[in-house]
Amino acid sequence: MSHYKKLYDKIKNNPKDVSFEEINKLLTKVGGFTRRNPKSGSSHYIYHHPDLTEQISIPKDRPVKVIYIKKALKLFEIVREDF
């Protein structure tokens, strides 16, 4: 689990330089979120967790804007309090 802890720390300490693949890995592999692929014409992936009513939409752009990263981290920290 130390690999994912390092990934979380990297994202938390520098949310400006996060790729879509990194935040996707953190949410799906560690956080237990499910990802819904975009419908036609959209570039936004929707993440949902069974314990939360809120969803997050993240565009697959490089780099991902800080506002999306901070919101994703907030939801991740609600679900995974042990991080």
MARRONU-259722 format. One record per atom (N, C-alpha, C, O): x, y, z; residue number from 1; residue in three letters. Coordinates in pm, whole numbers. Layout:
<nodes>
{{X, Y, Z}, NUM, 'ALA'}
...
</nodes>
This chain:
<nodes>
{{82, -120, 0}, 1, 'MET'}
{{0, 0, 0}, 1, 'MET'}
{{86, 126, 0}, 1, 'MET'}
{{35, 236, -23}, 1, 'MET'}
{{214, 113, 25}, 2, 'SER'}
{{300, 231, 31}, 2, 'SER'}
{{308, 303, -103}, 2, 'SER'}
{{324, 425, -107}, 2, 'SER'}
{{296, 229, -213}, 3, 'HIS'}
{{297, 292, -345}, 3, 'HIS'}
{{180, 391, -359}, 3, 'HIS'}
{{197, 502, -408}, 3, 'HIS'}
{{63, 349, -315}, 4, 'TYR'}
{{-55, 435, -325}, 4, 'TYR'}
{{-48, 549, -225}, 4, 'TYR'}
{{-99, 658, -251}, 4, 'TYR'}
{{13, 526, -111}, 5, 'LYS'}
{{31, 633, -12}, 5, 'LYS'}
{{122, 741, -69}, 5, 'LYS'}
{{97, 860, -51}, 5, 'LYS'}
{{228, 699, -138}, 6, 'LYS'}
{{318, 796, -202}, 6, 'LYS'}
{{246, 874, -311}, 6, 'LYS'}
{{266, 994, -327}, 6, 'LYS'}
{{161, 804, -386}, 7, 'LEU'}
{{83, 871, -490}, 7, 'LEU'}
{{-11, 974, -428}, 7, 'LEU'}
{{-23, 1086, -478}, 7, 'LEU'}
{{-78, 936, -320}, 8, 'TYR'}
{{-167, 1029, -251}, 8, 'TYR'}
{{-90, 1151, -201}, 8, 'TYR'}
{{-135, 1264, -220}, 8, 'TYR'}
{{25, 1129, -138}, 9, 'ASP'}
{{107, 1240, -87}, 9, 'ASP'}
{{152, 1331, -200}, 9, 'ASP'}
{{152, 1453, -185}, 9, 'ASP'}
{{191, 1273, -313}, 10, 'LYS'}
{{234, 1353, -428}, 10, 'LYS'}
{{121, 1443, -478}, 10, 'LYS'}
{{141, 1561, -505}, 10, 'LYS'}
{{2, 1385, -490}, 11, 'ILE'}
{{-113, 1461, -538}, 11, 'ILE'}
{{-152, 1568, -436}, 11, 'ILE'}
{{-182, 1681, -474}, 11, 'ILE'}
{{-152, 1533, -310}, 12, 'LYS'}
{{-191, 1627, -203}, 12, 'LYS'}
{{-94, 1745, -196}, 12, 'LYS'}
{{-137, 1859, -177}, 12, 'LYS'}
{{35, 1718, -209}, 13, 'ASN'}
{{135, 1823, -195}, 13, 'ASN'}
{{149, 1911, -318}, 13, 'ASN'}
{{193, 2026, -306}, 13, 'ASN'}
{{114, 1862, -435}, 14, 'ASN'}
{{126, 1942, -556}, 14, 'ASN'}
{{8, 1916, -649}, 14, 'ASN'}
{{23, 1845, -749}, 14, 'ASN'}
{{-110, 1971, -618}, 15, 'PRO'}
{{-228, 1945, -701}, 15, 'PRO'}
{{-223, 2010, -839}, 15, 'PRO'}
{{-308, 1983, -923}, 15, 'PRO'}
{{-124, 2095, -864}, 16, 'LYS'}
{{-115, 2161, -994}, 16, 'LYS'}
{{-56, 2071, -1101}, 16, 'LYS'}
{{-79, 2092, -1220}, 16, 'LYS'}
{{19, 1971, -1060}, 17, 'ASP'}
{{90, 1886, -1156}, 17, 'ASP'}
{{44, 1742, -1144}, 17, 'ASP'}
{{122, 1654, -1109}, 17, 'ASP'}
{{-85, 1717, -1173}, 18, 'VAL'}
{{-142, 1584, -1161}, 18, 'VAL'}
{{-200, 1543, -1296}, 18, 'VAL'}
{{-274, 1619, -1359}, 18, 'VAL'}
{{-166, 1423, -1339}, 19, 'SER'}
{{-221, 1375, -1465}, 19, 'SER'}
{{-354, 1305, -1439}, 19, 'SER'}
{{-385, 1268, -1326}, 19, 'SER'}
{{-431, 1288, -1543}, 20, 'PHE'}
{{-558, 1218, -1532}, 20, 'PHE'}
{{-537, 1075, -1485}, 20, 'PHE'}
{{-615, 1023, -1404}, 20, 'PHE'}
{{-433, 1011, -1534}, 21, 'GLU'}
{{-405, 872, -1497}, 21, 'GLU'}
{{-378, 859, -1348}, 21, 'GLU'}
{{-420, 761, -1286}, 21, 'GLU'}
{{-307, 956, -1289}, 22, 'GLU'}
{{-276, 951, -1146}, 22, 'GLU'}
{{-401, 964, -1060}, 22, 'GLU'}
{{-420, 885, -968}, 22, 'GLU'}
{{-485, 1062, -1089}, 23, 'ILE'}
{{-606, 1081, -1007}, 23, 'ILE'}
{{-704, 966, -1032}, 23, 'ILE'}
{{-776, 925, -941}, 23, 'ILE'}
{{-707, 915, -1154}, 24, 'ASN'}
{{-792, 800, -1184}, 24, 'ASN'}
{{-748, 678, -1104}, 24, 'ASN'}
{{-832, 608, -1047}, 24, 'ASN'}
{{-619, 653, -1098}, 25, 'LYS'}
{{-566, 539, -1022}, 25, 'LYS'}
{{-598, 552, -874}, 25, 'LYS'}
{{-638, 454, -811}, 25, 'LYS'}
{{-581, 671, -819}, 26, 'LEU'}
{{-609, 692, -677}, 26, 'LEU'}
{{-756, 667, -645}, 26, 'LEU'}
{{-789, 600, -547}, 26, 'LEU'}
{{-844, 720, -727}, 27, 'LEU'}
{{-988, 706, -700}, 27, 'LEU'}
{{-1038, 564, -721}, 27, 'LEU'}
{{-1114, 513, -639}, 27, 'LEU'}
{{-997, 500, -830}, 28, 'THR'}
{{-1053, 368, -862}, 28, 'THR'}
{{-983, 254, -789}, 28, 'THR'}
{{-1051, 162, -741}, 28, 'THR'}
{{-853, 256, -780}, 29, 'LYS'}
{{-779, 144, -720}, 29, 'LYS'}
{{-781, 148, -568}, 29, 'LYS'}
{{-791, 44, -503}, 29, 'LYS'}
{{-772, 268, -510}, 30, 'VAL'}
{{-761, 280, -365}, 30, 'VAL'}
{{-891, 327, -303}, 30, 'VAL'}
{{-931, 277, -197}, 30, 'VAL'}
{{-957, 421, -364}, 31, 'GLY'}
{{-1075, 482, -306}, 31, 'GLY'}
{{-1203, 404, -321}, 31, 'GLY'}
{{-1300, 430, -250}, 31, 'GLY'}
{{-1207, 309, -413}, 32, 'GLY'}
{{-1328, 231, -433}, 32, 'GLY'}
{{-1434, 300, -518}, 32, 'GLY'}
{{-1550, 261, -516}, 32, 'GLY'}
{{-1395, 403, -591}, 33, 'PHE'}
{{-1487, 473, -678}, 33, 'PHE'}
{{-1506, 394, -807}, 33, 'PHE'}
{{-1414, 325, -852}, 33, 'PHE'}
{{-1622, 406, -866}, 34, 'THR'}
{{-1646, 349, -997}, 34, 'THR'}
{{-1646, 463, -1098}, 34, 'THR'}
{{-1689, 574, -1068}, 34, 'THR'}
{{-1596, 434, -1217}, 35, 'ARG'}
{{-1585, 536, -1321}, 35, 'ARG'}
{{-1682, 505, -1433}, 35, 'ARG'}
{{-1688, 393, -1484}, 35, 'ARG'}
{{-1757, 608, -1471}, 36, 'ARG'}
{{-1848, 596, -1585}, 36, 'ARG'}
{{-1786, 672, -1702}, 36, 'ARG'}
{{-1753, 790, -1688}, 36, 'ARG'}
{{-1769, 606, -1812}, 37, 'ASN'}
{{-1708, 668, -1929}, 37, 'ASN'}
{{-1799, 776, -1987}, 37, 'ASN'}
{{-1921, 770, -1971}, 37, 'ASN'}
{{-1739, 873, -2054}, 38, 'PRO'}
{{-1821, 982, -2109}, 38, 'PRO'}
{{-1911, 934, -2221}, 38, 'PRO'}
{{-1881, 840, -2294}, 38, 'PRO'}
{{-2024, 1002, -2229}, 39, 'LYS'}
{{-2115, 974, -2340}, 39, 'LYS'}
{{-2062, 1046, -2463}, 39, 'LYS'}
{{-1965, 1121, -2454}, 39, 'LYS'}
{{-2121, 1024, -2574}, 40, 'SER'}
{{-2069, 1080, -2699}, 40, 'SER'}
{{-2060, 1231, -2693}, 40, 'SER'}
{{-2152, 1300, -2650}, 40, 'SER'}
{{-1946, 1281, -2737}, 41, 'GLY'}
{{-1924, 1425, -2742}, 41, 'GLY'}
{{-1869, 1486, -2615}, 41, 'GLY'}
{{-1843, 1606, -2613}, 41, 'GLY'}
{{-1850, 1410, -2511}, 42, 'SER'}
{{-1801, 1463, -2385}, 42, 'SER'}
{{-1662, 1407, -2355}, 42, 'SER'}
{{-1626, 1300, -2403}, 42, 'SER'}
{{-1586, 1481, -2276}, 43, 'SER'}
{{-1455, 1433, -2234}, 43, 'SER'}
{{-1449, 1415, -2083}, 43, 'SER'}
{{-1341, 1392, -2028}, 43, 'SER'}
{{-1563, 1425, -2015}, 44, 'HIS'}
{{-1567, 1416, -1869}, 44, 'HIS'}
{{-1603, 1275, -1823}, 44, 'HIS'}
{{-1701, 1215, -1869}, 44, 'HIS'}
{{-1521, 1224, -1732}, 45, 'TYR'}
{{-1548, 1095, -1669}, 45, 'TYR'}
{{-1616, 1122, -1536}, 45, 'TYR'}
{{-1577, 1213, -1463}, 45, 'TYR'}
{{-1718, 1043, -1503}, 46, 'ILE'}
{{-1795, 1060, -1380}, 46, 'ILE'}
{{-1751, 953, -1281}, 46, 'ILE'}
{{-1747, 834, -1313}, 46, 'ILE'}
{{-1718, 996, -1159}, 47, 'TYR'}
{{-1677, 904, -1052}, 47, 'TYR'}
{{-1784, 904, -944}, 47, 'TYR'}
{{-1834, 1008, -902}, 47, 'TYR'}
{{-1818, 782, -899}, 48, 'HIS'}
{{-1922, 766, -798}, 48, 'HIS'}
{{-1875, 665, -696}, 48, 'HIS'}
{{-1810, 566, -729}, 48, 'HIS'}
{{-1909, 690, -570}, 49, 'HIS'}
{{-1879, 596, -462}, 49, 'HIS'}
{{-2010, 557, -395}, 49, 'HIS'}
{{-2096, 642, -374}, 49, 'HIS'}
{{-2028, 429, -360}, 50, 'PRO'}
{{-2155, 385, -302}, 50, 'PRO'}
{{-2188, 448, -167}, 50, 'PRO'}
{{-2305, 455, -129}, 50, 'PRO'}
{{-2088, 495, -93}, 51, 'ASP'}
{{-2113, 556, 37}, 51, 'ASP'}
{{-2142, 706, 29}, 51, 'ASP'}
{{-2176, 767, 130}, 51, 'ASP'}
{{-2129, 765, -89}, 52, 'LEU'}
{{-2148, 909, -105}, 52, 'LEU'}
{{-2265, 937, -198}, 52, 'LEU'}
{{-2295, 859, -289}, 52, 'LEU'}
{{-2332, 1049, -175}, 53, 'THR'}
{{-2437, 1092, -266}, 53, 'THR'}
{{-2381, 1183, -375}, 53, 'THR'}
{{-2442, 1198, -481}, 53, 'THR'}
{{-2267, 1242, -349}, 54, 'GLU'}
{{-2205, 1335, -443}, 54, 'GLU'}
{{-2121, 1259, -545}, 54, 'GLU'}
{{-2057, 1159, -513}, 54, 'GLU'}
{{-2121, 1308, -667}, 55, 'GLN'}
{{-2038, 1254, -773}, 55, 'GLN'}
{{-1938, 1361, -814}, 55, 'GLN'}
{{-1956, 1479, -786}, 55, 'GLN'}
{{-1832, 1318, -881}, 56, 'ILE'}
{{-1736, 1414, -933}, 56, 'ILE'}
{{-1713, 1387, -1082}, 56, 'ILE'}
{{-1706, 1272, -1125}, 56, 'ILE'}
{{-1703, 1493, -1155}, 57, 'SER'}
{{-1679, 1486, -1298}, 57, 'SER'}
{{-1539, 1540, -1324}, 57, 'SER'}
{{-1507, 1652, -1284}, 57, 'SER'}
{{-1455, 1462, -1392}, 58, 'ILE'}
{{-1318, 1504, -1420}, 58, 'ILE'}
{{-1293, 1493, -1570}, 58, 'ILE'}
{{-1312, 1386, -1628}, 58, 'ILE'}
{{-1252, 1603, -1634}, 59, 'PRO'}
{{-1221, 1596, -1777}, 59, 'PRO'}
{{-1085, 1531, -1799}, 59, 'PRO'}
{{-994, 1544, -1717}, 59, 'PRO'}
{{-1072, 1461, -1909}, 60, 'LYS'}
{{-946, 1396, -1939}, 60, 'LYS'}
{{-859, 1492, -2020}, 60, 'LYS'}
{{-836, 1471, -2139}, 60, 'LYS'}
{{-812, 1595, -1956}, 61, 'ASP'}
{{-722, 1693, -2015}, 61, 'ASP'}
{{-588, 1685, -1945}, 61, 'ASP'}
{{-578, 1630, -1834}, 61, 'ASP'}
{{-486, 1736, -2006}, 62, 'ARG'}
{{-355, 1740, -1943}, 62, 'ARG'}
{{-311, 1882, -1929}, 62, 'ARG'}
{{-315, 1954, -2029}, 62, 'ARG'}
{{-270, 1928, -1818}, 63, 'PRO'}
{{-295, 1868, -1687}, 63, 'PRO'}
{{-438, 1896, -1642}, 63, 'PRO'}
{{-504, 1986, -1694}, 63, 'PRO'}
{{-483, 1819, -1547}, 64, 'VAL'}
{{-618, 1838, -1492}, 64, 'VAL'}
{{-615, 1961, -1404}, 64, 'VAL'}
{{-521, 1981, -1327}, 64, 'VAL'}
{{-717, 2045, -1414}, 65, 'LYS'}
{{-721, 2168, -1335}, 65, 'LYS'}
{{-727, 2139, -1186}, 65, 'LYS'}
{{-781, 2037, -1142}, 65, 'LYS'}
{{-669, 2230, -1109}, 66, 'VAL'}
{{-655, 2213, -964}, 66, 'VAL'}
{{-790, 2198, -896}, 66, 'VAL'}
{{-801, 2123, -799}, 66, 'VAL'}
{{-892, 2267, -942}, 67, 'ILE'}
{{-1024, 2260, -878}, 67, 'ILE'}
{{-1078, 2117, -880}, 67, 'ILE'}
{{-1141, 2074, -783}, 67, 'ILE'}
{{-1056, 2044, -989}, 68, 'TYR'}
{{-1101, 1905, -998}, 68, 'TYR'}
{{-1023, 1815, -902}, 68, 'TYR'}
{{-1080, 1727, -839}, 68, 'TYR'}
{{-893, 1839, -893}, 69, 'ILE'}
{{-808, 1758, -805}, 69, 'ILE'}
{{-845, 1779, -659}, 69, 'ILE'}
{{-856, 1683, -584}, 69, 'ILE'}
{{-866, 1904, -619}, 70, 'LYS'}
{{-900, 1932, -480}, 70, 'LYS'}
{{-1035, 1872, -442}, 70, 'LYS'}
{{-1051, 1820, -332}, 70, 'LYS'}
{{-1131, 1879, -533}, 71, 'LYS'}
{{-1262, 1819, -505}, 71, 'LYS'}
{{-1252, 1667, -496}, 71, 'LYS'}
{{-1315, 1605, -410}, 71, 'LYS'}
{{-1173, 1607, -585}, 72, 'ALA'}
{{-1154, 1462, -583}, 72, 'ALA'}
{{-1084, 1419, -453}, 72, 'ALA'}
{{-1122, 1318, -394}, 72, 'ALA'}
{{-985, 1494, -409}, 73, 'LEU'}
{{-916, 1462, -284}, 73, 'LEU'}
{{-1009, 1475, -164}, 73, 'LEU'}
{{-1002, 1395, -70}, 73, 'LEU'}
{{-1096, 1574, -167}, 74, 'LYS'}
{{-1191, 1593, -57}, 74, 'LYS'}
{{-1283, 1470, -45}, 74, 'LYS'}
{{-1305, 1420, 65}, 74, 'LYS'}
{{-1335, 1424, -157}, 75, 'LEU'}
{{-1421, 1305, -155}, 75, 'LEU'}
{{-1342, 1179, -119}, 75, 'LEU'}
{{-1392, 1093, -48}, 75, 'LEU'}
{{-1221, 1170, -169}, 76, 'PHE'}
{{-1136, 1055, -137}, 76, 'PHE'}
{{-1109, 1049, 13}, 76, 'PHE'}
{{-1113, 941, 72}, 76, 'PHE'}
{{-1082, 1163, 75}, 77, 'GLU'}
{{-1052, 1167, 218}, 77, 'GLU'}
{{-1175, 1135, 303}, 77, 'GLU'}
{{-1161, 1084, 414}, 77, 'GLU'}
{{-1294, 1164, 253}, 78, 'ILE'}
{{-1415, 1127, 325}, 78, 'ILE'}
{{-1429, 974, 328}, 78, 'ILE'}
{{-1463, 916, 430}, 78, 'ILE'}
{{-1402, 912, 216}, 79, 'VAL'}
{{-1416, 767, 204}, 79, 'VAL'}
{{-1301, 694, 273}, 79, 'VAL'}
{{-1324, 596, 344}, 79, 'VAL'}
{{-1180, 740, 253}, 80, 'ARG'}
{{-1061, 675, 308}, 80, 'ARG'}
{{-1000, 760, 417}, 80, 'ARG'}
{{-904, 833, 393}, 80, 'ARG'}
{{-1054, 750, 535}, 81, 'GLU'}
{{-1005, 829, 648}, 81, 'GLU'}
{{-869, 783, 697}, 81, 'GLU'}
{{-800, 856, 769}, 81, 'GLU'}
{{-828, 661, 659}, 82, 'ASP'}
{{-700, 609, 705}, 82, 'ASP'}
{{-580, 664, 629}, 82, 'ASP'}
{{-466, 631, 663}, 82, 'ASP'}
{{-602, 745, 528}, 83, 'PHE'}
{{-490, 803, 452}, 83, 'PHE'}
{{-446, 930, 513}, 83, 'PHE'}
{{-353, 994, 463}, 83, 'PHE'}
</nodes>
